[in-house]
Amino acid sequence: RRGIFVSFGNASGAVPAYPPLRHIEKSSFMTRPKLNDYSVTREELLERANDIFGWLLAGKLNVSVDKVFDLKDVQLGHDYLEAGKSTGKVLYKIP
C-alpha cells in the first residue's frame, strides 16, 4: 500500500517513461534524486563519504562487486556495462 519509487542513475541508458498514475491506488511517491542536491559543499561531500567508508569498515554496508577488468581491457568493461550485464559494481584494476 505504501512505498517510494526511486529512479536513480542511467547506467543502462535513459530510463523509459513511467506513468505516475500507477500509484493512484497507493500511498506512495516518486523521486528522482541527484547527488548535487544532497552534497552541495565539499564539506558535505566529505562527511557523506566518511559515513559510507565508516559503514563499510564496520560491516554495516556490503558492496557487490560483479566484475573486475584490467585497465588495458577498458573497452570490454564498457561493452559489458552497455550490454546491461552488470549485477553489481564493475571495477578496473590499475597496475
N, C-alpha and C positions, 0 to 999 in steps of 0.2 A: 504493500500500500504506500509506503513512503520510500524515498530514496533520492539519490543525486546522480544525474548523468553528467559525467565529466569528459570533455573532449580535450585531449592534451597531446600536442605533437603531430607531426606529419611524416614520420619516418618512412611510411609505406606509400606516401603520396597524399594528395589532398583528400580530406575527409568528405565523403559524399553528403549531399543534402540530407538533413534529418528532420522529419516532421515533428514539431513540438506538440502537436495535438495527440501524439501517442501517450502523453502524460495526463490527459484530461480527466481520467478516472482515478488518478493517484495524487497524493500529496508529495509531489516531487518537483525538483527544479533542475535546470540545465545550467552549466557554466563552461566557459572556455578561458581558463586562466593562462596567464603568461608570466614568466619569471620577472620581467621588469616591473610589474605591479607589486610584487612581493619583496623584492630586494632592490630598492631604489638607490641606496648609497653603498659604497664599498664596505662600510662597517656592517650593514645589514647582510650583505652577501657573505662576508667572513663569519658572522655569527651563525647564519644558517649552515654554512659549510662545516663549521666546527660542531654543530649539533649532529649533522649527518655522520661525520667521521667518529664522533663520540659514540653514537648508536652502533656503528659498525664494530668498533673496538669492544663494546660491551656485549656484543652478540644480540642486540635488540633489533637489528636490521640485517636481513640476508639479501645478498645480491646474486642473482642468477647470471653466470657467465655462460653464454651459449657457445661461442666460438672465439678462438684466438688465431689471428693471421700474422704471419711475418710481415714486416713493413714492406718488404720487396713484393709482396702479394696484395698490395693495396687494391688493385683492380678486382681481384677475386672477392675481397671483402665488400666492396661496393656492389658488385654483382649480387652477392648473397643478400645484402640488405634490400636492394631494389627488387629482388625476386620475392621479398616478403617471407623469407625462410627463417628469420631470426625469432627465437623464443626467449631471448634474454639479451644481455649485453654482448656486443661484438667489440673485441679489443684488437689492437695492433701491438705486436711485440717490437719494441725499439731496441736495436742491437747496441 
